[in-house]
Amino acid sequence: MDNKRIRDLLPPDWDILAVILFLALALRMWFAISYDATLFDQAGEGVRLLGVVRGAPIDTASPPLYVVFLRICLEIFGRGAAKAVFVIKGIAGTISIGLIYYIALGISNRTTAVISAAISALYINYMMAGLALSPRVFGILAIFVITIILIREKDGKRGSGLAGAFLGLGILVDPFLLFYVPGFLLVSERRWLFLGVLLVVVMPWAVRNSIVERVPVPVYSQAAVDLDLEKWVIKDFRDFYHVVNKLYLNGSMLCSRGAGWVEAGGSGTSENIRDSSTFGAYLYLLTALAGFFGLLRYHSREHRALLYPALVYLGLLVLFSTCRTTNRLLAEHIAIFYLAVLLYRIVGRLRARRDKVS
């Protein structure tokens, strides 16, 4: 293969993208090595997973593919399993940055794609996600893969079939991707094919969990996605107050600055990790607010494969589940993309003003 054909296979701005990916990988490997915790030194969602990771039967609330991944790491690396998990997550996170470049390139332009990748590479919350036991890093990766498929395979059966298969596998890795099903179904061109392939992938696990629970279970038990639908039954004013209060708490969590990845007072956590987590909390606020402004100002129909699934996810999360900072991360790529669009437009206007003056 000659040099010209090789260049044709490379993406535009491949050299800039290579530098961004190298920087992203280096930062994630540094965090993975610096974080001196064991696989079982976790809080929050990680506590629930510890029993099944240690070898207990996989319960109906745990993602089977992710548990198998953790068990393999524990079996191969033993006491070094935590480092292995963090390193693998760092690699997966770096791949996600390359994917968000291709997503932005497909629905916007080269400059926006480069800016999106650069922001993602330096986004502290993405780095911190790799240091938790939760499967969010792989959930983000699955979302990006499906989005690229739906953008590039707009017509034909192959795109919808592949998207359904990857979403099914993603749900078996991260239960919260269940909330992405309606949004991806909305933007899929062949919805019945998409839904059929998705059901083929997840149905065996749904049947298994239904047998274990002895009641019909839609893939996972309610505990997996924090569902408590009885709280939404309104009989009197007090119930109405509780519903409004729940909506307020969930909405405020989406807007909160808490990073939520590393316990500030936790033992075995380096100062660098704690400082980065605190910085990430404020960086999220800046990214979210600027991205929301960019979304209101510059969204277009071409963005629907990226935009609609995440917006539907956030809506379902607020209405029917309990918002946490870890769950919020699955939709933060929207803020990053529209922040990149906003920066691109600002730079364009400044250049136009400068050319006008000169």
C-alpha positions in Angstrom: 0.0 0.0 0.0 1.5 3.3 -1.1 1.8 6.5 1.0 -1.1 8.2 -0.8 -3.5 5.3 0.0 -2.4 5.3 3.6 -3.1 9.1 3.9 -6.5 8.6 2.3 -7.4 6.1 5.1 -6.3 8.6 7.8 -8.8 11.1 9.2 -8.4 14.9 8.5 -6.1 16.5 11.0 -4.8 13.0 11.9 -1.6 14.4 13.2 -3.4 16.8 15.6 -5.7 13.9 16.7 -2.7 11.7 17.3 -1.2 14.3 19.7 -4.5 14.6 21.5 -4.9 10.9 21.9 -1.3 10.5 23.1 -1.9 13.2 25.7 -5.2 11.6 26.8 -3.6 8.2 27.1 -0.6 9.6 29.0 -2.8 11.4 31.5 -5.1 8.4 32.1 -2.1 6.1 32.6 -0.7 8.6 35.1 -4.0 8.7 37.0 -4.3 4.9 36.9 -0.8 4.5 38.4 -1.1 7.3 40.9 -4.3 6.0 42.4 -3.1 3.7 45.2 -6.3 1.9 45.9 -7.4 -1.8 45.7 -10.2 -3.1 43.6 -12.3 -3.3 46.8 -11.5 0.1 48.2 -14.6 1.6 46.7 -17.7 3.5 47.7 -21.2 4.0 46.4 -22.1 1.7 43.5 -18.9 -0.2 43.9 -19.9 -1.6 47.3 -22.9 -3.4 45.8 -20.8 -5.0 43.1 -18.1 -6.3 45.5 -20.0 -9.5 46.5 -20.5 -10.7 42.9 -17.0 -9.7 41.9 -15.6 -11.9 44.6 -17.4 -14.9 43.2 -20.9 -14.9 44.5 -23.7 -15.6 41.9 -24.4 -12.6 39.8 -27.6 -11.0 41.1 -30.4 -9.6 39.0 -29.2 -6.0 39.5 -25.5 -6.5 38.4 -24.3 -6.2 34.8 -23.1 -9.7 33.8 -20.5 -8.7 31.2 -18.9 -6.1 33.4 -18.8 -8.5 36.4 -17.1 -11.1 34.2 -14.5 -8.5 33.1 -13.8 -7.7 36.8 -13.5 -11.3 37.7 -11.1 -12.0 34.9 -8.9 -9.1 36.0 -9.0 -10.3 39.6 -8.1 -13.9 38.5 -5.2 -12.8 36.3 -3.7 -9.9 38.2 -4.6 -10.8 41.8 -3.6 -7.9 44.1 -2.8 -5.8 41.1 -6.3 -6.1 39.6 -7.2 -2.5 40.5 -4.3 -1.2 38.5 -5.2 -3.4 35.6 -8.8 -2.3 35.7 -7.8 1.4 35.8 -5.3 1.0 32.9 -7.9 -0.8 30.7 -10.5 1.8 31.5 -7.9 4.5 30.6 -7.4 2.8 27.2 -11.2 2.6 26.7 -11.5 6.3 27.6 -8.8 7.2 25.1 -10.7 5.2 22.4 -13.8 7.2 23.3 -12.0 10.4 22.6 -11.2 9.2 19.1 -14.8 8.3 18.6 -16.1 11.7 19.7 -13.8 13.2 17.1 -15.4 11.1 14.4 -18.9 11.9 15.7 -18.3 15.6 15.7 -16.6 15.3 12.2 -19.7 13.5 10.9 -22.3 16.0 12.1 -20.3 19.3 12.2 -16.8 20.1 10.8 -13.1 19.4 11.3 -12.5 22.3 13.7 -15.3 21.3 16.0 -14.1 17.7 15.9 -10.6 18.7 17.0 -12.0 21.0 19.8 -14.3 18.2 21.0 -11.5 15.7 21.2 -9.2 18.1 22.9 -11.8 19.0 25.6 -12.6 15.3 26.2 -8.9 14.5 26.5 -8.5 17.1 29.3 -11.9 16.6 30.9 -11.1 15.6 34.5 -14.5 13.9 35.1 -13.7 11.5 32.3 -10.3 10.7 33.8 -11.8 10.2 37.3 -14.4 7.8 35.9 -11.7 5.3 35.2 -10.8 5.2 38.9 -14.3 3.9 40.0 -15.7 0.4 40.1 -18.8 1.5 38.1 -19.0 0.6 34.4 -19.6 4.1 33.2 -16.4 4.3 31.0 -17.5 1.3 29.0 -21.1 2.7 28.9 -19.8 5.9 27.3 -17.7 3.8 24.8 -20.9 1.9 23.8 -22.9 5.1 23.4 -20.3 6.6 21.1 -20.0 3.4 19.0 -23.8 3.3 18.5 -23.9 7.0 17.7 -21.2 6.6 15.0 -23.1 3.7 13.5 -26.3 5.6 13.3 -24.6 8.7 11.8 -22.6 6.7 9.1 -25.2 4.0 8.3 -28.2 6.3 7.9 -29.9 4.0 5.4 -30.0 0.3 5.1 -30.4 -2.6 7.4 -26.8 -3.0 8.5 -26.7 0.2 10.6 -29.9 -0.5 12.6 -28.9 -4.1 13.2 -25.4 -3.2 14.4 -26.7 -0.4 16.5 -29.2 -2.7 18.2 -26.5 -5.4 18.8 -24.1 -2.9 20.4 -26.8 -1.3 22.5 -27.7 -4.8 23.8 -24.1 -5.5 24.7 -23.9 -2.1 26.3 -26.9 -2.8 28.5 -25.3 -6.0 29.7 -22.2 -3.9 30.7 -24.0 -0.9 32.2 -27.7 -1.1 33.2 -28.3 2.6 32.8 -28.0 2.3 29.1 -31.6 0.9 29.3 -32.6 4.6 29.5 -30.9 5.1 26.1 -33.2 2.6 24.3 -36.1 5.1 23.5 -33.7 7.8 22.2 -31.7 5.5 19.9 -34.9 3.9 18.8 -36.2 7.4 17.9 -33.2 8.2 15.6 -32.9 4.7 14.1 -34.1 4.4 10.4 -35.3 0.8 10.7 -36.8 0.8 14.2 -38.2 -2.8 14.1 -34.9 -4.2 13.1 -33.0 -2.2 15.7 -35.5 -3.3 18.4 -35.5 -6.9 17.2 -31.7 -7.3 17.4 -31.6 -5.5 20.7 -34.1 -8.0 22.2 -32.3 -11.0 20.8 -29.1 -9.9 22.7 -30.7 -8.9 26.0 -33.6 -11.5 26.2 -31.6 -14.4 27.5 -30.5 -12.4 30.5 -34.0 -11.0 31.0 -35.4 -14.5 31.0 -32.7 -15.7 33.5 -33.4 -12.8 35.9 -37.2 -13.4 35.6 -36.7 -17.0 36.6 -34.5 -16.0 39.6 -36.9 -13.3 40.8 -40.0 -15.4 39.9 -41.6 -12.3 38.4 -41.2 -10.7 35.0 -38.0 -8.7 34.9 -37.2 -6.3 32.0 -33.5 -7.2 31.7 -32.6 -6.0 35.3 -34.4 -5.8 38.6 -35.5 -2.3 39.7 -32.4 -2.0 42.0 -30.2 -1.8 38.9 -31.6 1.5 37.8 -32.9 2.7 41.2 -36.6 2.6 40.1 -39.3 3.1 42.7 -42.4 3.8 40.7 -44.7 3.7 43.7 -43.3 7.1 44.8 -45.1 8.5 41.7 -48.6 7.5 42.8 -50.4 10.7 43.8 -53.3 10.3 46.2 -53.2 13.5 48.2 -51.3 16.8 48.4 -48.5 15.2 50.4 -47.8 12.7 47.6 -47.8 15.6 45.1 -45.2 17.4 47.3 -43.0 14.3 47.3 -43.1 14.0 43.5 -42.2 17.7 43.1 -39.5 17.4 45.6 -38.0 14.3 43.8 -38.0 16.2 40.5 -36.3 19.1 42.2 -33.6 16.9 43.8 -33.0 15.1 40.5 -32.8 18.3 38.6 -30.5 20.0 41.1 -28.2 16.9 40.9 -27.8 17.5 37.2 -26.8 21.0 37.8 -24.7 20.4 40.9 -20.9 20.8 40.8 -20.1 17.6 42.7 -17.7 15.3 40.9 -18.4 12.3 43.0 -15.6 10.1 41.9 -13.2 10.1 44.8 -13.9 10.3 48.5 -12.0 13.3 49.7 -11.3 11.7 53.1 -10.8 8.2 51.8 -7.6 6.4 52.8 -5.1 5.4 50.2 -6.0 8.3 47.9 -3.3 10.5 46.7 -3.4 14.3 47.0 -3.2 14.7 43.2 -6.3 12.6 42.8 -8.3 14.6 45.4 -7.2 17.9 43.9 -8.1 16.8 40.4 -11.6 15.6 41.6 -12.2 19.0 43.2 -11.1 20.8 40.0 -13.3 18.6 37.9 -16.3 19.6 39.9 -15.9 23.2 38.9 -14.9 22.3 35.4 -18.1 20.4 35.0 -20.2 23.5 35.9 -18.3 25.6 33.3 -18.6 22.9 30.6 -22.3 22.2 31.4 -23.4 25.9 31.4 -21.4 26.8 28.3 -22.5 23.6 26.5 -26.2 24.3 27.4 -25.9 27.8 25.9 -24.3 26.4 22.8 -27.1 23.8 22.5 -29.8 26.4 22.7 -28.0 28.6 20.2 -26.6 26.2 17.6 -28.4 22.8 17.6 -29.5 21.5 14.2 -31.3 18.5 12.7 -27.9 17.0 11.7 -27.1 16.6 15.4 -30.2 14.4 16.2 -28.3 11.1 16.5 -26.1 12.6 19.1 -28.6 14.9 20.8 -32.0 13.1 21.1 -30.8 9.8 22.8 -28.9 11.7 25.5 -31.8 14.2 26.1 -34.3 11.3 26.3 -31.9 9.6 28.7 -31.7 12.6 31.0 -35.5 13.0 30.9 -36.1 9.4 31.9 -33.4 9.6 34.5 -35.0 12.6 36.2 -38.5 11.2 36.0 -38.0 7.6 37.0 -34.7 7.1 38.7 -32.3 8.7 41.1 -29.8 11.1 39.6 -26.2 10.7 40.7 -23.0 12.2 39.3 -21.9 8.9 38.0 -25.1 8.4 36.0 -24.9 12.0 34.7 -21.6 11.3 33.1 -23.3 9.2 30.4 -24.7 12.4 28.8 -21.9 14.9 29.5 -20.6 14.4 25.9 -23.5 16.7 24.7 -22.1 19.5 26.8 -18.6 18.9 25.5 -19.8 18.9 21.8 -21.9 22.0 22.1 -19.1 23.8 24.0 -16.8 22.9 21.1 -19.5 24.3 18.7 -19.7 27.5 20.8 -15.9 28.0 20.8 -15.8 27.4 17.1 -18.4 30.1 16.5 -16.8 32.6 18.8 -13.4 32.2 17.1 -15.1 32.5 13.7 -16.7 35.7 14.7 -13.5 37.1 16.2 -11.7 36.3 12.9 -14.4 37.9 10.9 -14.3 41.1 13.0 -10.5 41.2 12.7 -10.7 40.8 8.9 -13.3 43.5 8.7 -11.2 45.9 10.7 -8.1 45.2 8.6 
